[in-house]
């Protein structure tokens, strides 16, 4: 069975749009690899946790920040389809001085 992702977000913090955006990006990138994505309002204030099946993939409180979409795609890819090329999300950013 294909894996599922759950994005648990704080509705009081108005993070639904952020969660929906991340879900859209993941579904677009991994449409053949995922069973689905669930958006779950949290009963705990300030929570923004992303699960792959029942395992925590990213937790805002543990990391002290939200994930960048590029980073999130790489985390998901590394768990469900390590050989998948993510195109520009795999490229190394060039720093100009």
C-alpha positions as protocol buffer text, in pm:
chain_id: "A"
residue {
  index: 1
  type: UNK
  ca { x: 0 y: 0 z: 0 }
}
residue {
  index: 2
  type: UNK
  ca { x: 120 y: 350 z: -79 }
}
residue {
  index: 3
  type: UNK
  ca { x: 212 y: 575 z: 214 }
}
residue {
  index: 4
  type: UNK
  ca { x: -8 y: 856 z: 343 }
}
residue {
  index: 5
  type: UNK
  ca { x: 89 y: 1198 z: 472 }
}
residue {
  index: 6
  type: UNK
  ca { x: -94 y: 1387 z: 745 }
}
residue {
  index: 7
  type: UNK
  ca { x: -34 y: 1754 z: 808 }
}
residue {
  index: 8
  type: UNK
  ca { x: -153 y: 1851 z: 1155 }
}
residue {
  index: 9
  type: UNK
  ca { x: -183 y: 2228 z: 1185 }
}
residue {
  index: 10
  type: UNK
  ca { x: -302 y: 2484 z: 1439 }
}
residue {
  index: 11
  type: UNK
  ca { x: -627 y: 2639 z: 1316 }
}
residue {
  index: 12
  type: UNK
  ca { x: -606 y: 2917 z: 1577 }
}
residue {
  index: 13
  type: UNK
  ca { x: -273 y: 3022 z: 1423 }
}
residue {
  index: 14
  type: UNK
  ca { x: -437 y: 3036 z: 1077 }
}
residue {
  index: 15
  type: UNK
  ca { x: -200 y: 2776 z: 931 }
}
residue {
  index: 16
  type: UNK
  ca { x: -461 y: 2602 z: 715 }
}
residue {
  index: 17
  type: UNK
  ca { x: -347 y: 2780 z: 397 }
}
residue {
  index: 18
  type: UNK
  ca { x: 16 y: 2685 z: 464 }
}
residue {
  index: 19
  type: UNK
  ca { x: -89 y: 2321 z: 517 }
}
residue {
  index: 20
  type: UNK
  ca { x: -303 y: 2324 z: 201 }
}
residue {
  index: 21
  type: UNK
  ca { x: -18 y: 2472 z: -3 }
}
residue {
  index: 22
  type: UNK
  ca { x: 224 y: 2205 z: 120 }
}
residue {
  index: 23
  type: UNK
  ca { x: -32 y: 1933 z: 50 }
}
residue {
  index: 24
  type: UNK
  ca { x: -81 y: 2064 z: -304 }
}
residue {
  index: 25
  type: UNK
  ca { x: 293 y: 2071 z: -369 }
}
residue {
  index: 26
  type: UNK
  ca { x: 342 y: 1717 z: -234 }
}
residue {
  index: 27
  type: UNK
  ca { x: 45 y: 1578 z: -428 }
}
residue {
  index: 28
  type: UNK
  ca { x: 171 y: 1737 z: -748 }
}
residue {
  index: 29
  type: UNK
  ca { x: 523 y: 1603 z: -701 }
}
residue {
  index: 30
  type: UNK
  ca { x: 433 y: 1258 z: -567 }
}
residue {
  index: 31
  type: UNK
  ca { x: 97 y: 1187 z: -735 }
}
residue {
  index: 32
  type: UNK
  ca { x: 201 y: 831 z: -826 }
}
residue {
  index: 33
  type: UNK
  ca { x: 377 y: 761 z: -495 }
}
residue {
  index: 34
  type: UNK
  ca { x: 122 y: 866 z: -230 }
}
residue {
  index: 35
  type: UNK
  ca { x: -210 y: 720 z: -125 }
}
residue {
  index: 36
  type: UNK
  ca { x: -324 y: 1063 z: -10 }
}
residue {
  index: 37
  type: UNK
  ca { x: -274 y: 1359 z: 220 }
}
residue {
  index: 38
  type: UNK
  ca { x: -491 y: 1446 z: 518 }
}
residue {
  index: 39
  type: UNK
  ca { x: -513 y: 1793 z: 669 }
}
residue {
  index: 40
  type: UNK
  ca { x: -593 y: 1761 z: 1038 }
}
residue {
  index: 41
  type: UNK
  ca { x: -671 y: 2059 z: 1264 }
}
residue {
  index: 42
  type: UNK
  ca { x: -480 y: 2021 z: 1589 }
}
residue {
  index: 43
  type: UNK
  ca { x: -628 y: 2057 z: 1933 }
}
residue {
  index: 44
  type: UNK
  ca { x: -284 y: 2170 z: 2055 }
}
residue {
  index: 45
  type: UNK
  ca { x: -206 y: 2538 z: 1999 }
}
residue {
  index: 46
  type: UNK
  ca { x: 97 y: 2610 z: 1783 }
}
residue {
  index: 47
  type: UNK
  ca { x: 127 y: 2259 z: 1640 }
}
residue {
  index: 48
  type: UNK
  ca { x: 245 y: 2203 z: 1285 }
}
residue {
  index: 49
  type: UNK
  ca { x: 355 y: 1843 z: 1243 }
}
residue {
  index: 50
  type: UNK
  ca { x: 391 y: 1643 z: 924 }
}
residue {
  index: 51
  type: UNK
  ca { x: 357 y: 1266 z: 947 }
}
residue {
  index: 52
  type: UNK
  ca { x: 446 y: 999 z: 696 }
}
residue {
  index: 53
  type: UNK
  ca { x: 209 y: 719 z: 789 }
}
residue {
  index: 54
  type: UNK
  ca { x: 246 y: 728 z: 1171 }
}
residue {
  index: 55
  type: UNK
  ca { x: 604 y: 856 z: 1183 }
}
residue {
  index: 56
  type: UNK
  ca { x: 688 y: 1223 z: 1237 }
}
residue {
  index: 57
  type: UNK
  ca { x: 860 y: 1358 z: 928 }
}
residue {
  index: 58
  type: UNK
  ca { x: 885 y: 1720 z: 1044 }
}
residue {
  index: 59
  type: UNK
  ca { x: 777 y: 1902 z: 1360 }
}
residue {
  index: 60
  type: UNK
  ca { x: 777 y: 2280 z: 1378 }
}
residue {
  index: 61
  type: UNK
  ca { x: 839 y: 2292 z: 1753 }
}
residue {
  index: 62
  type: UNK
  ca { x: 1132 y: 2049 z: 1738 }
}
residue {
  index: 63
  type: UNK
  ca { x: 1291 y: 2234 z: 1445 }
}
residue {
  index: 64
  type: UNK
  ca { x: 1200 y: 2585 z: 1560 }
}
residue {
  index: 65
  type: UNK
  ca { x: 1072 y: 2671 z: 1212 }
}
residue {
  index: 66
  type: UNK
  ca { x: 850 y: 2561 z: 926 }
}
residue {
  index: 67
  type: UNK
  ca { x: 998 y: 2340 z: 654 }
}
residue {
  index: 68
  type: UNK
  ca { x: 1089 y: 2492 z: 320 }
}
residue {
  index: 69
  type: UNK
  ca { x: 892 y: 2321 z: 44 }
}
residue {
  index: 70
  type: UNK
  ca { x: 1215 y: 2206 z: -124 }
}
residue {
  index: 71
  type: UNK
  ca { x: 1332 y: 2051 z: 203 }
}
residue {
  index: 72
  type: UNK
  ca { x: 994 y: 1883 z: 260 }
}
residue {
  index: 73
  type: UNK
  ca { x: 993 y: 1731 z: -87 }
}
residue {
  index: 74
  type: UNK
  ca { x: 1342 y: 1594 z: -30 }
}
residue {
  index: 75
  type: UNK
  ca { x: 1240 y: 1444 z: 307 }
}
residue {
  index: 76
  type: UNK
  ca { x: 937 y: 1273 z: 152 }
}
residue {
  index: 77
  type: UNK
  ca { x: 1133 y: 1155 z: -152 }
}
residue {
  index: 78
  type: UNK
  ca { x: 1410 y: 1007 z: 65 }
}
residue {
  index: 79
  type: UNK
  ca { x: 1150 y: 798 z: 253 }
}
residue {
  index: 80
  type: UNK
  ca { x: 916 y: 684 z: -24 }
}
residue {
  index: 81
  type: UNK
  ca { x: 1108 y: 694 z: -354 }
}
residue {
  index: 82
  type: UNK
  ca { x: 1483 y: 759 z: -305 }
}
residue {
  index: 83
  type: UNK
  ca { x: 1557 y: 735 z: -679 }
}
residue {
  index: 84
  type: UNK
  ca { x: 1306 y: 1005 z: -779 }
}
residue {
  index: 85
  type: UNK
  ca { x: 1454 y: 1312 z: -943 }
}
residue {
  index: 86
  type: UNK
  ca { x: 1298 y: 1630 z: -803 }
}
residue {
  index: 87
  type: UNK
  ca { x: 1430 y: 1856 z: -1076 }
}
residue {
  index: 88
  type: UNK
  ca { x: 1496 y: 2207 z: -946 }
}
residue {
  index: 89
  type: UNK
  ca { x: 1427 y: 2092 z: -589 }
}
residue {
  index: 90
  type: UNK
  ca { x: 1744 y: 1880 z: -613 }
}
residue {
  index: 91
  type: UNK
  ca { x: 1966 y: 2156 z: -746 }
}
residue {
  index: 92
  type: UNK
  ca { x: 2222 y: 2322 z: -524 }
}
residue {
  index: 93
  type: UNK
  ca { x: 2164 y: 2691 z: -472 }
}
residue {
  index: 94
  type: UNK
  ca { x: 2440 y: 2916 z: -599 }
}
residue {
  index: 95
  type: UNK
  ca { x: 2550 y: 3190 z: -365 }
}
residue {
  index: 96
  type: UNK
  ca { x: 2671 y: 3509 z: -524 }
}
residue {
  index: 97
  type: UNK
  ca { x: 2910 y: 3744 z: -352 }
}
